[in-house]
Amino acid sequence: MNQQALSAFIWSVADLLRGDYKQSEYGKVILPFTVLRRLDCVLAPTKAKVLAEHKKRTEAGVNPDPFLRRIVGTAGFYNTSPLDLPTLLGDQDHIRQNLYAYIQGFSPEARDIFERFDFQAQVERLAKADLLYLVTEKFASIDLHPERVDNAQMGLVFEELIRRFSELSNETAGEHFTPREVIRLMVNLIFIEDSEVLSPGNAVVRTVYDPTAGTGGMLSVAAEHLLGHNPSARLTLYGQELNPESYAICKADMLIRGQDVGNIVFGNTLSDDGFPARKFDYMLSNPPFGVEWKKVEKAIRAEHEQQGFAGRFGPGLPRVSDGSMLFLLHLVSKMAPVVNGQGGSRFGIVLNGSPLFTGGAGSGESEIRRYLLENDLVEAIIGLPTDMFYNTGIATYVWIVSNKKEDDRRGHVQLIDASSFWRKMRKSLGSKRKEMDEEHIATVTRLFGEFTEAELVSALDAKGQAVGEPVLVTATGAEPAPAVPEGGRLKRVPVSRIFRNEEFGYTTITVERPLRDDAGNIVLGQKGKQKGKPQPDTSLRDTENVPLGEDIQAYFEREVLPHAPDAWIDDSRTKVGYEIPFNRHFYVFEPPRPLEVIDAELKEVTANILRMLGEMGE
């Protein structure tokens, strides 16, 4: 059964709930029952052995837990109840009590999943509405064993269901999961330079962490990618999630993968770090966009003020209306140190455009950018197409951050504009109307891996219309530009550019003009240090941004004094700032078409109109 068919089948359960449940409440039933059936099917092959071993060890007065875990192997959990969903159907009158007994038979880590779903409340409600048997019967009829529905498919099923439920309840689906093609791109980029991990046969051990784990999609794709290249590698997954339902699904997925579910923590990452003493090799995150952090402001400000750079938020704090840069700082604090050329970390994080430029010199946002760039942590920023996410159509960017840059990357940042690398989806999913295919992902991965500048070159005819497909021409490659048709030209659009870190910095100087009295005379200070000095007119105060590294006095004399000879710089207000004007670096001026071309088109249109009018009059 493919993912769409499976999702449609599970969604059909909603027909049973209609009337007794609001549409926005369907997920409270369907999600935990889907997880329950998945666990049910995973344990089916070892069920008889587990029951026999449990009886044997219990009668002998021995703790059966380690023996049962040995039987289930990589499943990592077990159930000691003789019941499962199909057998529950044999006693319709006692299905509620038997379902509780079945849930209690799970090992503690699996029971916690259903507690997070608040499953008991839904069982009681279903029983009261005489729906419990019918819903159980529905789910007992489907086979969700990993041999039929692998982990990747199951993850997509959960994401599709959550998306539907979020739309019905007007929630933000993007808070729960990230499109898989975006995850695949991020995973490609964080692993690309680690040949030791990707080489088959190397029994390396690595850790991957997601502080906004959602349903575990990023962790799952990272595990599948690494094991696909190197089955000998051992990847330990860590995550933290605030939403109870997403946490429960993520934990269930990790259970089935044989991961230690103790590494999946529930809670708010920003105010209650679930891994305060841990560092990680790789990290991935898609924090919520534009969500305020007022609820946890007290705890975050206390850490910033009391711990400084010894804590997570030393460089600065962004405005309360958007906490995404706090997650960026949190990930930086989790980077493993480089010791004797070994170790270090790389992470990818999805952010909107705000962290690139919001806040002037001295603001929290600017200070965070300053810290990242002056410490040479930003490897690349990739601009994604719009309409890529389920809940928003705004522009999004993937930041790749690393403290183990290769020699040729040191002191530089690569910007890649992948906004044109997309194809239209056959069917829109919420706000998601575009997707990146494997070729697009491979192209961005290659541009990053080669650390090269590149541009898309198109041939235009005399009318300015594109002829053929654009060609990606890189600075290091030998791709020829397309042939220019007669009277046409080439259009070059940059897609990859490389900058020195300091090119994003600037010094903001405050330019003062003297205060004058009614007679036009300059007002001088009368007391203290200001005595005899011209007093500034605050209404004439202005600022100038001087590129970092440029002589400030020379800039002032060239750009300001010719227009305001009486101006001076207030050095006490001078600040250094950083911004990354991504779109400005990829802007291409499009010259207007020649007048003769426009004139010819107007004549052609006019002739057509006159011809049609003449035909109407005949």
C-alpha positions as CSV (number, residue, x, y, z in Angstrom):
1,M,0.0,0.0,0.0
2,N,1.6,3.3,-1.0
3,Q,1.7,6.3,1.2
4,Q,-1.2,8.2,-0.4
5,A,-3.5,5.1,-0.2
6,L,-2.5,4.4,3.4
7,S,-3.1,8.0,4.4
8,A,-6.5,7.9,2.6
9,F,-7.4,4.7,4.4
10,I,-6.5,6.1,7.8
11,W,-8.3,9.3,7.0
12,S,-11.5,7.2,6.3
13,V,-11.7,6.7,10.1
14,A,-12.9,10.2,10.2
15,D,-16.2,9.1,8.7
16,L,-16.8,7.1,11.9
17,L,-16.0,10.1,14.1
18,R,-18.1,12.7,12.2
19,G,-20.8,14.0,14.4
20,D,-19.3,12.9,17.7
21,Y,-16.0,14.7,17.1
22,K,-15.2,18.1,15.6
23,Q,-13.0,18.0,12.5
24,S,-10.2,19.7,14.5
25,E,-10.4,16.8,17.0
26,Y,-9.9,13.9,14.6
27,G,-6.2,13.8,15.1
28,K,-6.6,13.1,18.8
29,V,-8.0,9.7,17.8
30,I,-6.4,8.8,14.5
31,L,-2.7,9.7,15.4
32,P,-2.5,7.5,18.6
33,F,-4.3,4.6,17.0
34,T,-2.0,4.8,14.0
35,V,1.0,4.7,16.3
36,L,-0.6,1.8,18.3
37,R,-1.2,-0.3,15.2
38,R,2.4,0.4,14.1
39,L,3.8,-0.8,17.4
40,D,1.4,-3.7,17.3
41,C,2.7,-4.9,13.9
42,V,6.4,-4.4,14.8
43,L,6.0,-6.7,17.8
44,A,3.9,-9.4,16.1
45,P,6.7,-11.6,14.9
46,T,8.2,-11.9,18.5
47,K,4.9,-11.9,20.4
48,A,4.8,-15.6,21.3
49,K,8.4,-15.7,22.4
50,V,8.0,-12.7,24.6
51,L,5.0,-14.1,26.3
52,A,6.7,-17.4,27.0
53,E,9.9,-15.8,28.2
54,H,7.9,-13.4,30.4
55,K,6.0,-16.2,32.0
56,K,9.2,-18.2,32.6
57,R,11.2,-15.4,34.2
58,T,8.3,-14.1,36.3
59,E,7.6,-17.6,37.7
60,A,11.3,-17.9,38.5
61,G,11.2,-14.5,40.4
62,V,13.7,-12.9,38.0
63,N,13.3,-9.5,36.4
64,P,12.2,-10.4,32.8
65,D,13.1,-7.0,31.3
66,P,16.6,-7.7,29.9
67,F,15.6,-11.1,28.6
68,L,12.6,-9.6,26.8
69,R,14.7,-6.8,25.2
70,R,17.1,-9.5,23.9
71,I,14.2,-11.2,22.1
72,V,12.8,-8.1,20.5
73,G,16.3,-6.9,19.5
74,T,16.4,-3.6,17.6
75,A,12.7,-2.9,18.3
76,G,13.8,-1.8,21.8
77,F,10.4,-2.2,23.4
78,Y,8.0,-5.1,24.2
79,N,4.5,-5.9,25.3
80,T,3.7,-8.6,27.9
81,S,-0.1,-8.6,27.3
82,P,-1.5,-11.6,25.4
83,L,-3.7,-9.1,23.6
84,D,-3.2,-7.1,20.4
85,L,-5.6,-5.1,18.3
86,P,-7.0,-8.1,16.3
87,T,-7.6,-10.2,19.5
88,L,-9.3,-7.2,21.2
89,L,-12.1,-7.6,18.7
90,G,-13.0,-11.0,20.1
91,D,-14.6,-9.5,23.2
92,Q,-16.7,-6.5,22.2
93,D,-18.3,-6.1,25.6
94,H,-15.0,-5.5,27.4
95,I,-13.0,-3.8,24.7
96,R,-12.3,-0.7,26.8
97,Q,-10.9,-2.6,29.8
98,N,-8.9,-4.9,27.5
99,L,-7.5,-2.0,25.6
100,Y,-6.2,-0.5,28.8
101,A,-4.7,-3.8,29.8
102,Y,-3.0,-4.0,26.5
103,I,-1.5,-0.5,26.8
104,Q,-0.3,-1.3,30.3
105,G,1.5,-4.3,28.9
106,F,4.0,-2.1,27.0
107,S,7.4,-1.4,28.4
108,P,7.7,2.1,30.0
109,E,9.1,4.0,27.1
110,A,6.2,2.9,24.9
111,R,3.6,3.6,27.5
112,D,4.9,7.2,27.8
113,I,4.0,7.7,24.1
114,F,0.3,7.1,24.8
115,E,0.4,9.3,28.0
116,R,1.6,12.2,25.8
117,F,-1.3,11.6,23.5
118,D,-3.7,11.6,26.5
119,F,-5.0,8.4,25.0
120,Q,-7.1,7.4,28.0
121,A,-9.3,10.4,27.6
122,Q,-10.0,9.5,24.0
123,V,-10.7,5.9,24.8
124,E,-13.3,6.9,27.4
125,R,-14.9,9.3,24.9
126,L,-15.0,6.7,22.1
127,A,-16.5,4.2,24.5
128,K,-19.2,6.6,25.6
129,A,-20.1,7.3,22.0
130,D,-20.1,3.5,21.2
131,L,-17.3,4.1,18.7
132,L,-14.4,2.3,20.4
133,Y,-15.0,-1.1,18.8
134,L,-15.6,0.3,15.3
135,V,-12.4,2.4,15.4
136,T,-10.3,-0.5,16.8
137,E,-11.8,-2.7,14.1
138,K,-10.7,-0.3,11.4
139,F,-7.1,-0.1,12.6
140,A,-6.8,-3.8,13.3
141,S,-7.5,-4.5,9.6
142,I,-4.4,-2.7,8.2
143,D,-0.9,-4.0,8.2
144,L,1.7,-1.5,9.3
145,H,4.6,-3.8,9.7
146,P,7.9,-2.2,8.5
147,E,8.2,-4.9,5.8
148,R,5.0,-3.5,4.3
149,V,5.4,0.1,5.2
150,D,9.0,1.2,5.8
151,N,10.1,3.9,8.2
152,A,10.4,6.5,5.5
153,Q,6.9,5.8,4.2
154,M,5.5,5.8,7.8
155,G,7.1,9.2,8.4
156,L,5.4,10.6,5.4
157,V,2.1,9.2,6.5
158,F,2.3,10.9,9.9
159,E,3.3,14.2,8.2
160,E,0.4,14.0,5.8
161,L,-2.1,13.3,8.6
162,I,-0.7,16.1,10.8
163,R,-0.8,18.5,7.9
164,R,-4.5,17.7,7.3
165,F,-5.4,18.0,11.0
166,S,-3.5,21.3,11.3
167,E,-5.4,22.8,8.3
168,L,-8.7,21.7,9.9
169,S,-7.9,23.3,13.2
170,N,-6.1,26.4,11.7
171,E,-2.9,25.4,13.3
172,T,0.6,25.9,11.9
173,A,1.6,22.7,10.1
174,G,5.1,24.0,9.6
175,E,5.7,23.9,13.3
176,H,5.5,20.1,13.2
177,F,7.6,19.1,10.2
178,T,9.7,20.2,7.2
179,P,9.3,19.1,3.6
180,R,11.4,16.1,2.9
181,E,13.3,17.5,-0.1
182,V,14.4,20.4,2.1
183,I,15.6,17.9,4.7
184,R,17.5,15.9,2.1
185,L,19.2,19.0,0.8
186,M,20.3,20.0,4.4
187,V,21.5,16.4,5.1
188,N,23.5,16.4,1.9
189,L,25.2,19.7,2.8
190,I,26.1,18.8,6.4
191,F,27.6,15.4,5.5
192,I,29.2,16.3,2.2
193,E,32.7,17.0,3.4
194,D,33.0,14.2,5.9
195,S,34.5,11.4,3.8
196,E,35.3,9.3,6.8
197,V,31.6,9.0,7.7
198,L,30.4,8.4,4.1
199,S,33.1,5.8,3.2
200,P,31.6,2.2,3.3
201,G,33.2,0.0,5.9
202,N,34.3,2.7,8.3
203,A,32.8,1.8,11.7
204,V,32.5,5.4,12.8
205,V,30.2,6.7,15.6
206,R,28.5,10.1,15.1
207,T,25.7,12.1,16.8
208,V,22.9,14.1,15.2
209,Y,20.7,16.5,17.2
210,D,17.5,18.4,16.4
211,P,16.3,20.9,19.1
212,T,13.0,21.3,17.3
213,A,12.5,17.6,16.4
214,G,8.8,17.7,15.4
215,T,7.8,14.2,14.3
216,G,11.5,13.3,13.8
217,G,11.7,13.8,10.1
218,M,15.1,15.4,10.1
219,L,16.6,12.8,12.3
220,S,15.1,10.0,10.3
221,V,16.4,11.3,6.9
222,A,19.8,11.9,8.4
223,A,20.0,8.3,9.6
224,E,18.8,6.9,6.3
225,H,21.3,9.0,4.3
226,L,24.3,8.0,6.4
227,L,23.4,4.3,6.5
228,G,22.7,4.3,2.8
229,H,26.3,5.4,2.2
230,N,27.9,3.5,5.0
231,P,26.0,0.7,6.7
232,S,28.9,0.2,9.2
233,A,28.4,3.7,10.6
234,R,26.6,4.1,13.9
235,L,24.5,7.2,14.2
236,T,22.9,8.2,17.6
237,L,20.0,10.5,17.3
238,Y,19.0,13.2,19.8
239,G,16.0,15.5,19.8
240,Q,13.8,17.8,21.9
241,E,10.2,18.7,21.1
242,L,7.6,20.9,22.7
243,N,4.4,19.7,21.1
244,P,3.1,16.5,22.9
245,E,1.7,14.8,19.9
246,S,4.7,15.5,17.7
247,Y,6.9,14.3,20.6
248,A,4.9,11.1,20.9
249,I,5.2,10.3,17.1
250,C,9.0,11.1,17.1
251,K,9.5,8.9,20.1
252,A,7.6,6.0,18.5
253,D,9.7,6.4,15.3
254,M,12.9,6.3,17.3
255,L,11.7,3.2,19.2
256,I,11.1,1.4,15.9
257,R,14.5,2.4,14.6
258,G,16.2,0.9,17.6
259,Q,17.4,4.3,18.9
260,D,17.6,5.0,22.7
261,V,14.4,6.9,23.3
262,G,15.9,8.5,26.4
263,N,17.7,10.7,23.8
264,I,14.3,12.2,22.8
265,V,13.3,14.8,25.4
266,F,10.0,16.6,25.9
267,G,10.0,20.4,26.7
268,N,11.0,23.9,25.6
269,T,14.5,23.9,24.2
270,L,15.1,27.6,24.9
271,S,14.0,27.7,28.5
272,D,14.8,24.1,29.5
273,D,17.7,22.6,27.5
274,G,17.3,18.8,27.6
275,F,21.0,18.2,26.9
276,P,22.8,20.9,28.9
277,A,26.2,19.1,29.0
278,R,26.2,17.5,25.5
279,K,27.9,18.5,22.3
280,F,27.0,17.0,18.9
281,D,28.7,16.2,15.6
282,Y,25.9,17.2,13.4
283,M,22.7,19.2,14.0
284,L,19.6,20.1,12.0
285,S,16.7,22.4,12.8
286,N,13.6,24.1,11.4
287,P,12.6,26.4,14.3
288,P,9.2,28.3,14.0
289,F,9.4,31.5,12.0
290,G,8.4,34.8,13.6
291,V,7.2,33.3,16.9
292,E,7.7,35.5,20.0
293,W,9.6,34.2,23.0
294,K,7.8,36.3,25.6
295,K,6.7,33.3,27.6
296,V,10.3,32.2,28.3
297,E,11.8,35.7,28.3
298,K,12.6,35.7,32.0
299,A,14.7,32.5,31.8
300,I,16.5,33.5,28.6
301,R,17.4,37.0,29.8
302,A,18.6,35.5,33.1
303,E,20.9,33.1,31.2
304,H,22.2,35.9,29.0
305,E,22.9,38.3,31.8
306,Q,24.2,35.8,34.4
307,Q,26.2,33.4,32.2
308,G,27.2,35.6,29.3
309,F,29.4,33.6,26.8
310,A,29.5,30.7,29.2
311,G,25.8,30.2,28.4
312,R,24.0,29.9,25.1
313,F,23.0,33.5,24.5
314,G,26.2,35.4,25.2
315,P,26.5,37.3,21.8
316,G,23.1,39.0,22.2
317,L,19.3,38.6,22.2
318,P,17.0,39.3,19.2
319,R,13.7,41.2,19.6
320,V,11.0,39.3,21.5
321,S,8.8,39.1,18.5
322,D,11.0,36.5,16.7
323,G,13.0,33.8,18.6
324,S,14.5,32.0,15.6
325,M,18.0,33.4,16.2
326,L,17.9,32.0,19.7
327,F,17.8,28.5,18.2
328,L,20.7,29.5,16.0
329,L,22.7,30.5,19.1
330,H,21.6,27.3,20.9
331,L,23.0,25.2,18.1
332,V,26.3,27.1,18.2
333,S,26.6,26.3,21.9
334,K,26.2,22.6,21.1
335,M,29.1,22.5,18.6
336,A,31.8,20.0,19.5
337,P,35.2,21.7,19.8
338,V,38.0,21.1,17.4
339,V,41.0,19.5,19.1
340,N,44.3,19.0,17.3
341,G,42.4,19.2,14.0
342,Q,39.9,16.6,15.0
343,G,36.2,16.9,16.0
344,G,34.1,19.9,15.4
345,S,30.6,20.2,14.2
346,R,28.4,21.3,11.3
347,F,24.7,22.2,11.3
348,G,22.0,23.3,9.0
349,I,19.1,25.5,10.2
350,V,16.1,26.8,8.2
351,L,15.4,30.5,8.8
352,N,13.3,33.2,7.2
353,G,14.8,36.4,5.8
354,S,14.7,38.3,9.0
355,P,17.9,37.0,10.6
356,L,19.9,38.1,7.5
357,F,19.3,41.8,8.0
358,T,17.0,42.7,10.9
359,G,18.4,45.2,13.4
360,G,20.9,47.9,13.0
361,A,24.5,48.1,14.4
362,G,24.6,47.3,18.1
363,S,21.2,45.5,18.1
364,G,20.9,41.9,19.3
365,E,20.4,40.5,15.8
366,S,23.5,42.4,14.4
367,E,25.6,41.3,17.4
368,I,24.6,37.6,16.7
369,R,25.6,38.0,13.1
370,R,28.8,39.7,14.1
371,Y,29.7,36.8,16.5
372,L,29.1,34.2,13.8
373,L,31.0,36.0,11.1
374,E,34.0,37.3,13.2
375,N,34.4,33.7,14.5
376,D,34.2,32.4,10.9
377,L,31.4,30.0,11.6
378,V,29.1,30.6,8.6
379,E,29.9,28.4,5.6
380,A,27.0,29.0,3.3
381,I,23.5,30.4,3.1
382,I,21.2,28.9,0.5
383,G,18.1,30.8,-0.6
384,L,15.2,28.4,-1.2
385,P,12.3,28.9,-3.6
386,T,9.1,30.5,-2.2
387,D,6.0,28.4,-1.6
388,M,8.1,25.5,-0.4
389,F,6.6,25.1,3.1
390,Y,3.1,24.0,4.1
391,N,2.2,27.0,6.2
392,T,3.9,29.9,4.5
393,G,4.9,31.2,1.1
394,I,7.7,33.5,2.3
395,A,11.3,33.3,1.3
396,T,13.3,30.8,3.4
397,Y,17.1,30.2,3.8
398,V,19.2,27.3,4.9
399,W,22.2,28.4,6.9
400,I,25.2,26.0,7.0
401,V,27.3,26.7,10.1
402,S,30.6,25.0,10.9
403,N,33.6,25.3,13.2
404,K,35.7,22.9,11.0
405,K,35.9,24.8,7.7
406,E,38.2,23.5,5.0
407,D,41.3,25.7,4.4
408,D,39.8,27.2,1.2
409,R,36.6,28.2,2.9
410,R,38.2,29.9,5.9
411,G,37.4,33.6,6.1
412,H,34.6,33.3,3.4
413,V,30.9,32.8,3.1
414,Q,29.2,31.2,0.1
415,L,25.7,32.5,-0.9
416,I,23.7,30.3,-3.2
417,D,20.5,31.5,-4.7
418,A,18.4,28.4,-5.4
419,S,15.1,30.3,-5.7
420,S,14.8,29.2,-9.4
421,F,15.5,25.5,-8.7
422,W,12.0,24.1,-8.4
423,R,9.2,22.4,-10.2
424,K,5.5,22.9,-9.8
425,M,3.7,20.3,-7.7
426,R,0.8,18.4,-9.3
427,K,-1.3,19.1,-6.3
428,S,-0.7,21.9,-3.8
429,L,-0.4,21.1,-0.1
430,G,-1.6,24.1,1.9
431,S,0.9,26.9,0.9
432,K,3.3,24.4,-0.6
433,R,3.1,24.7,-4.4
434,K,6.7,24.0,-5.3
435,E,9.2,21.3,-4.7
436,M,12.9,20.6,-5.4
437,D,13.5,17.4,-7.3
438,E,16.7,15.3,-7.0
439,E,18.4,17.2,-9.8
440,H,17.9,20.5,-8.1
441,I,19.2,19.1,-4.8
442,A,22.2,17.6,-6.6
443,T,23.0,20.9,-8.3
444,V,23.0,22.9,-5.0
445,T,25.0,20.2,-3.3
446,R,27.6,20.3,-6.1
447,L,27.8,24.1,-6.0
448,F,28.4,23.9,-2.2
449,G,30.9,21.0,-2.5
450,E,32.9,22.7,-5.2
451,F,32.9,26.0,-3.4
452,T,32.6,27.8,-6.7
453,E,30.9,30.9,-8.1
454,A,28.3,30.1,-10.8
455,E,25.6,31.7,-12.9
456,L,22.7,30.7,-15.0
457,V,23.2,31.8,-18.6
458,S,20.3,32.2,-21.0
459,A,20.2,33.0,-24.6
460,L,17.7,35.7,-25.5
461,D,16.4,36.6,-29.0
462,A,16.1,40.1,-30.4
463,K,12.8,40.5,-28.6
464,G,14.3,39.5,-25.3
465,Q,12.5,36.1,-25.2
466,A,14.5,33.1,-23.8
467,V,15.7,30.6,-26.4
468,G,16.2,27.1,-25.0
469,E,17.0,26.2,-21.4
470,P,19.5,28.2,-19.3
471,V,22.9,26.7,-18.7
472,L,24.6,26.6,-15.3
473,V,28.2,27.9,-15.9
474,T,30.6,27.6,-12.9
475,A,33.9,29.4,-12.4
476,T,35.7,26.0,-12.1
477,G,33.8,24.1,-14.8
478,A,34.0,24.0,-18.5
479,E,30.3,24.4,-19.3
480,P,30.0,26.5,-22.4
481,A,27.5,29.3,-22.6
482,P,24.6,28.8,-25.0
483,A,24.9,30.2,-28.5
484,V,23.5,33.7,-29.0
485,P,20.9,34.0,-31.7
486,E,21.2,36.8,-34.4
487,G,20.3,40.1,-32.8
488,G,20.0,38.5,-29.4
489,R,22.1,38.5,-26.2
490,L,23.1,36.5,-23.2
491,K,21.4,37.0,-19.9
492,R,23.6,36.1,-16.9
493,V,22.0,35.5,-13.5
494,P,24.4,34.7,-10.6
495,V,23.4,31.7,-8.4
496,S,26.5,31.2,-6.3
497,R,28.8,33.9,-5.0
498,I,31.6,33.9,-2.5
499,F,32.4,36.8,-0.1
500,R,34.9,37.5,2.6
501,N,33.4,37.6,6.0
502,E,34.3,41.3,6.6
503,E,32.3,42.3,3.4
504,F,29.1,41.9,5.5
505,G,30.4,44.3,8.2
506,Y,30.0,48.1,8.4
507,T,30.6,50.9,10.9
508,T,27.6,53.1,11.7
509,I,28.8,56.7,12.4
510,T,26.6,59.4,13.8
511,V,26.8,62.7,11.9
512,E,26.0,65.8,13.9
513,R,25.2,69.3,12.7
514,P,25.4,72.4,15.0
515,L,22.4,73.9,16.7
516,R,21.8,77.5,15.7
517,D,19.9,80.3,17.4
518,D,17.3,82.5,15.7
519,A,20.1,84.7,14.3
520,G,21.8,81.7,12.7
521,N,24.6,81.6,15.2
522,I,26.0,78.3,16.4
523,V,25.0,77.6,20.0
524,L,28.0,76.7,22.2
525,G,28.0,74.7,25.4
526,Q,28.1,76.6,28.7
527,K,29.1,74.0,31.3
528,G,31.5,71.1,31.9
529,K,33.1,69.3,29.1
530,Q,30.7,70.8,26.6
531,K,31.8,74.4,27.4
532,G,32.7,76.2,24.2
533,K,31.8,73.3,22.0
534,P,29.1,73.4,19.3
535,Q,25.9,71.8,20.5
536,P,24.3,69.2,18.2
537,D,20.9,69.8,16.6
538,T,19.1,66.5,17.2
539,S,16.7,67.3,14.4
540,L,19.6,67.3,11.9
541,R,21.3,64.2,13.3
542,D,21.9,61.5,10.7
543,T,23.9,58.2,10.4
544,E,26.1,56.8,7.7
545,N,27.2,53.2,7.2
546,V,30.8,52.9,6.3
547,P,32.0,49.6,4.9
548,L,34.2,47.7,7.4
549,G,37.8,48.3,6.6
550,E,37.3,51.6,4.9
551,D,38.9,54.6,6.5
552,I,36.1,56.4,8.3
553,Q,37.6,59.9,8.1
554,A,38.3,59.6,4.4
555,Y,34.7,58.4,3.9
556,F,33.4,61.3,6.0
557,E,35.4,63.8,4.0
558,R,34.4,62.4,0.7
559,E,30.7,61.7,1.3
560,V,29.5,64.1,4.0
561,L,31.6,67.3,4.2
562,P,30.9,68.4,0.6
563,H,27.2,68.5,1.5
564,A,27.5,69.6,5.1
565,P,30.7,71.5,5.8
566,D,29.8,72.1,9.5
567,A,29.2,68.4,10.3
568,W,31.2,66.3,12.7
569,I,31.3,62.7,13.8
570,D,30.1,61.8,17.4
571,D,32.7,59.1,18.1
572,S,30.8,58.0,21.3
573,R,28.0,56.7,19.1
574,T,30.1,54.7,16.6
575,K,29.1,51.1,16.3
576,V,30.1,48.1,14.3
577,G,27.2,46.1,12.6
578,Y,26.8,43.2,10.3
579,E,24.1,42.4,7.8
580,I,23.8,39.9,4.9
581,P,21.8,41.6,2.1
582,F,21.3,38.3,0.3
583,N,18.9,39.6,-2.5
584,R,21.0,42.6,-3.2
585,H,24.0,40.4,-4.1
586,F,21.9,38.5,-6.7
587,Y,20.1,41.4,-8.2
588,V,20.5,41.7,-11.9
589,F,19.6,44.9,-13.7
590,E,17.3,44.1,-16.6
591,P,17.8,46.8,-19.3
592,P,14.7,48.0,-21.1
593,R,14.1,46.6,-24.5
594,P,15.2,48.8,-27.5
595,L,12.7,51.4,-28.5
596,E,12.6,50.1,-32.1
597,V,11.5,46.6,-30.7
598,I,8.8,48.1,-28.6
599,D,7.7,50.4,-31.5
600,A,7.5,47.4,-33.9
601,E,5.4,45.4,-31.4
602,L,3.0,48.4,-31.0
603,K,2.6,48.7,-34.8
604,E,1.9,44.9,-35.0
605,V,-0.7,45.1,-32.3
606,T,-2.3,48.2,-33.9
607,A,-2.5,46.4,-37.3
608,N,-4.1,43.4,-35.7
609,I,-6.7,45.6,-34.0
610,L,-7.5,47.4,-37.2
611,R,-7.8,44.1,-39.0
612,M,-10.3,42.7,-36.5
613,L,-12.3,45.9,-36.5
614,G,-12.5,45.7,-40.3
615,E,-13.7,42.1,-40.1
616,M,-16.4,43.0,-37.7
617,G,-17.7,45.7,-40.1
618,E,-17.9,43.3,-43.1
